[in-house]
Amino acid sequence: MDYEKIHGHDRAAVNTILWHFHNYGQVNEDGEHAHGSSTEPGYSHCTSPPSNPWVVFHVGSKHKITSEYARGHGLKYETQWFKFTKKLGNGWDMESEIKVNPEDVPNKFKHSSNEELFLEENIKKSINFSFIVQIWKGQTVIRDTPSRILWRLLIETPDGKDPITSFALTSNPIENNEVSASKIPCPDAQALSRGEPNENRDYLDPEKGSFWNDTKDTFSALKKLDSGTVVFYIKNGFWKFLVRGRRLKGIYTLKQQAKSNMWTWKKDVGPGGKIE
């Protein structure tokens, strides 16, 4: 089939601006990229990612793109951002491209992917977390119903002041999009490994001043519900973080109430997003 005649242009050459926005069937020895599959390698246009929507059109022998900034494919799947400097109708002439760094791209051109935007704008360091439910059973318990439940979020301390940073939440954040919390210093350097099956649980014995069980004689049990990594942005009592666990995942915020140790945990829906 004469693809050149059908599409009105030569096959997009490797590492040119058009190559960054055209499909190829596979990565070959010349470094040509693959984005999905194509029966017309080097001729058919790529589909934009949700985080940076754009469409490519033919205008005579030229190519027009609908976004002033667009991210195209690069060698071996590495991506590259471009700014287009010359208007073409109601779009932009793709041959007016300038390569730009991600940090130089205005946020409005990266608005759809909340997690992707967060990672591009904030600290890249990932640290570990553990999510545990702890229960106490007192004398007033009716049958096996626990008299107290605490949901503990345990995080490697970002600022290094304590071994572990702990938040005690009033309800399960996996099931609730907004929860009250309090920040509690955690001196147990092994806290992230607690809650595993068949572990030695002497640390749960009642003891005055204990982080885990500051009661006189009340039995306590706990279970690890999730673990994974988080990426943080922290400023003046406001925490925003990307959680990557099996069950607890997404972008969340923790905001400290004025002159208080009370915090509000909330799932961040992001620009144009919705809570699922």
Secondary structure as UniProt FT lines:
FT   HELIX           3..7
FT   TURN            14..15
FT   TURN            17..18
FT   HELIX           19..21
FT   TURN            29..30
FT   TURN            41..43
FT   TURN            50..51
FT   STRAND          56..59
FT   TURN            60..61
FT   STRAND          62..65
FT   STRAND          69..73
FT   HELIX           75..77
FT   STRAND          79..84
FT   STRAND          87..88
FT   TURN            89..90
FT   STRAND          91..93
FT   HELIX           94..96
FT   STRAND          97..100
FT   HELIX           102..104
FT   HELIX           107..110
FT   HELIX           114..121
FT   STRAND          126..137
FT   TURN            139..140
FT   TURN            143..144
FT   STRAND          148..156
FT   TURN            158..159
FT   STRAND          164..169
FT   TURN            173..175
FT   STRAND          178..186
FT   TURN            189..190
FT   HELIX           191..193
FT   TURN            194..195
FT   TURN            197..198
FT   HELIX           202..204
FT   TURN            208..209
FT   STRAND          219..235
FT   TURN            236..237
FT   STRAND          238..245
FT   STRAND          249..256
FT   TURN            258..259
FT   STRAND          262..267
FT   TURN            271..272
//
